[in-house]
Amino acid sequence: MLLLIFAASISSLSAIAALLLIGQIRIERFAKPLSLIATGLLIALALSHMLPEALHEAADPHLAGLCALCGVLVLIIIEMFFNAGHSHHSHAPQALANGGLGILTGTALHTFCDGVMLAAAFAVDQGLGLAVATAIFAHELPQQLGDYALMLHCGMGRRQAFSVNLTALVCSVAGALCATLMIGQIEGLLPYVLSVAAASFIYVSLSDLLPRLKQSDNRILMAKRCAFLLLGVVLALAISHHH
């Protein structure tokens, strides 16, 4: 349980520490490579381990597939509703009214789901849990740094902007604890939670990757991006190898 709580909180604590000790400008140069590695981790874990595990263990594999479909649809709807809040760049003093509330709400929902995914992964085995924790960390760290910057754009002060990181911390731990209690109480629930988690990983990784494929960059830069992406895949396969 302590390992699960640590895994659920490490991304937010690291983001807060990085902003305090290093500063946002220096960190931003590492954000894109880290997010590409995270994309490789997420999609490899979902397709090579989590989804096969869910389909194998589920009493009804078709229901597990339906849960995955519902997971993707819910994420699309959430993204559609809260995207406006994430792209708002107003400098008005009332930060929550100018997009801050949308950012906080979206962060709360997203990180609560991250906590659920972590709990499901640790319920399968510790190795998969650590692999999922690594993937979430690599994805969440640059995401939370970006959300912090958006809170500043919405009109919050530097101390107030840390509310987005604190929200992520609380909701991620809450999601992990709630999912642990549910999985423990309801027998046979784990495969369906895993299928939703896998669908979420696939959605998040592709929604981050596909916009980059449309950008017209030089071939050397594209090769570097492919290398970071493949590094994430290799890391995922190495961490979560089948026993």
C-alpha positions, -999 to 999 in steps of 0.1 A, spaced: 0 0 0 28 24 9 45 17 -25 12 24 -43 8 58 -24 44 67 -32 39 58 -69 7 79 -70 23 110 -55 58 110 -71 48 128 -103 32 158 -85 59 160 -58 86 159 -85 69 186 -105 67 209 -74 104 201 -65 115 208 -100 98 241 -103 112 252 -69 147 240 -74 154 242 -111 128 266 -126 104 261 -155 125 275 -183 154 250 -177 130 221 -174 111 229 -206 141 218 -228 136 182 -214 98 182 -216 94 172 -252 119 142 -252 104 131 -219 69 132 -233 80 111 -263 96 85 -241 63 85 -221 43 80 -253 64 49 -261 60 36 -225 23 41 -225 14 25 -258 38 -4 -253 25 -12 -218 -11 -10 -229 -8 -33 -260 19 -57 -248 8 -63 -212 -23 -46 -198 -48 -53 -225 -37 -90 -231 -38 -95 -193 -73 -81 -191 -87 -102 -220 -70 -133 -206 -84 -129 -171 -118 -116 -179 -148 -139 -176 -162 -122 -207 -135 -108 -231 -162 -90 -252 -173 -71 -221 -137 -62 -214 -134 -49 -250 -166 -29 -244 -152 -14 -212 -121 -3 -232 -144 13 -258 -163 32 -231 -131 43 -216 -119 59 -248 -153 75 -255 -154 90 -219 -118 104 -224 -128 120 -257 -158 136 -242 -138 149 -212 -112 163 -236 -138 180 -257 -154 197 -227 -122 208 -209 -99 216 -239 -112 252 -239 -100 256 -204 -66 243 -212 -61 266 -242 -73 298 -225 -47 326 -224 -65 354 -206 -45 376 -182 -76 388 -162 -72 388 -124 -100 364 -117 -80 333 -126 -106 306 -119 -131 324 -140 -106 328 -169 -98 291 -174 -82 281 -141 -112 262 -129 -113 242 -162 -76 233 -157 -81 222 -121 -112 202 -130 -95 185 -159 -64 178 -138 -85 163 -110 -103 139 -134 -71 129 -153 -50 123 -122 -78 104 -104 -79 80 -134 -41 77 -132 -45 66 -96 -70 40 -107 -46 27 -133 -18 24 -108 -40 4 -84 -51 -20 -112 -15 -25 -123 -2 -32 -88 -31 -56 -82 -17 -77 -111 19 -77 -99 45 -53 -85 66 -53 -117 37 -41 -138 28 -15 -112 63 -1 -113 62 0 -151 29 19 -151 42 42 -124 72 50 -146 50 57 -176 27 79 -157 56 98 -142 72 104 -176 39 116 -190 26 136 -160 58 156 -152 58 177 -184 20 179 -183 20 193 -148 47 218 -156 26 230 -186 -5 232 -164 14 253 -139 24 277 -167 -12 279 -179 -24 288 -143 0 317 -145 -15 328 -178 -49 327 -162 -39 353 -137 -27 333 -106 4 342 -87 34 318 -86 24 303 -53 -13 300 -62 -4 282 -94 9 253 -74 -27 245 -67 -27 225 -99 1 203 -86 -15 199 -52 -48 190 -69 -30 163 -90 -14 149 -59 -46 146 -39 -67 132 -67 -41 107 -78 -37 92 -43 -75 93 -39 -80 74 -72 -54 47 -62 -70 42 -27 -106 41 -41 -97 16 -68 -78 -6 -43 -109 -8 -21 -132 -15 -51 -110 -42 -66 -107 -59 -32 -144 -59 -26 -158 -69 -60 -144 -102 -73 -136 -103 -110 -135 -65 -114 -98 -63 -120 -97 -74 -157 -123 -47 -167 -105 -20 -148 -73 -31 -166 -90 -29 -200 -101 7 -192 -66 16 -181 -51 1 -213 -76 20 -234 -67 52 -215 -30 47 -221 -36 41 -259 -57 72 -261 -33 95 -242 -3 82 -261 -18 87 -296 -34 120 -288 0 132 -278 18 117 -307 -5 122 -337 -3 161 -337 35 158 -339 33 137 -370 15 165 -389 43 190 -381 67 197 -410 101 192 -393 135 183 -408 144 146 -410 171 147 -383 147 161 -357 121 135 -367 147 107 -364 155 120 -329 118 119 -320 115 83 -333 145 74 -312 129 88 -280 96 70 -289 113 37 -294 134 41 -262 101 43 -243 89 11 -260 121 -7 -251 120 5 -215 84 -7 -212 91 -41 -226 122 -44 -203 104 -33 -171 72 -53 -176 87 -85 -192 65 -116 -189 75 -139 -161 
